[in-house]
Amino acid sequence: MSVLLVEDDPLIREFVVEALREAGYHVIHASTGEEALAWCKRYAADVLVTDVRLPGQVDRWQIAERCREQDPDCRSSTPRASLPPLHVPFPGAAS
């Protein structure tokens, strides 16, 4: 399964790319909406993951629209910065 990740922060992008690859996904990454659209003109991704705010003139909705033109089954996701933190207990951790 291929994932197109669009994230302008290089540290976050690197972390997410590595995690997805370790999970077995083929990851293509872009730092702007314009880069993502250029990629979408030539290829189709199974899943699109975009940042909420991207630099440049192309927003996440335009990228999703283009990806769906290439592949109507393409799923998209935008991580939400407003979600509460996830607290997962682990052995030996103080409560």
Steps between C-alpha positions, in 0.01 A plus 500: 500500500636843408465810719552856382603708802493879469664673798704819498682445831808289413530338845137393510517385137811290568346344812172410328674367186722275710207372710289424192787325323570290808132403495544373143359787295652644184528871585533794264546834672471864402553820695251719311169465327665589169746209537213267583298610195801446273529146634124439465514590130717194434401245766215392725523443876277271701495736798565872533612649833535878513586763754215734595685811377744490212721774359428624148185537298381138501301378800419149622158500332652567156750219551224260604291599197792435262583167665138390463504599133790256454344233723141539624574246777780713649433563869615817671574596856601821672649460847324730744724705724202569725463141616576445870830324575487124517615364834615142474628343821808284476660267758691685771345840427378714783124562485 
